[in-house]
Amino acid sequence: MNNTRKNFIIDYIQTEINDRGLDENNQIQIDFSGLCEIEEAEEVAKELGFSTEPGQGQGVLWLYKED
């Protein structure tokens, strides 16, 4: 993954968090379908300090920070 693509995914994650915020369990469900490969999203999320789990639907991930 090149830096441009990585930065795009970082910006997308940060925008989703800024717009919708984390829920009471310190997590957010984000739809990456059509934007990038799910493996790329997982890699970037982990670099940002999030753990990931599959969400509802193809290309959807739960991102969460453990206590």
N, C-alpha and C positions, 0 to 999 in steps of 0.2 A: 504494500500500500504506500503510495507516495504521500508526501507532506501536504499537498493541496487537498487530496481526498481525506486525509486524516483530519486536517483543520476544518473541513466542511462538516464532518461528523461531530467533531467537538462543538462547533458552533450550533449545530442542530440540537444536540443534547442540552447545551446550556440555555438555548432559547426555549426549549420545551419546559425545562425546570423553572426558568424565570417567568414564563407565561402562566404555567399551571401549578407550579410548586410541588413539593413532595407531600404525600398524604401523611396521616397521623402515624403510619408505620414507617415513615422515612423512606418511602418508595414512590416510583412513578412508572406507569406503563407507557411505552413509546412505540409508535409504529414506524419502522424503518423500511417497510416494503416500498419498492420503487426508488429508494434512495441509495442503498448500498447492500452489500451482502451481509447477512446476519452475523457471520464470523467477524467481519470488520467492525460492526457495531459493538460486538462483545469485547473485542480487543481494546477498542478505544474506551469503552465504559470502564473496563478494568484498570486502564491507565489513569482514569479520572477518580479511581477509588471506589467504584461501584461493583457489587456482585450482580450477576444476572441470572434470570430464570426465564424460560419461554412464557410468553403472554398468550392471550386469546387471539388466534388468527395467525396467518403466515406473515413472517417478518416483524412480529411484535415481541418486544422484550419487556420484562419487569427489570428495572434498575433499582437497586436498594443499597443503603449503607447499613452495615451491621453496627449495633451499639458498642 
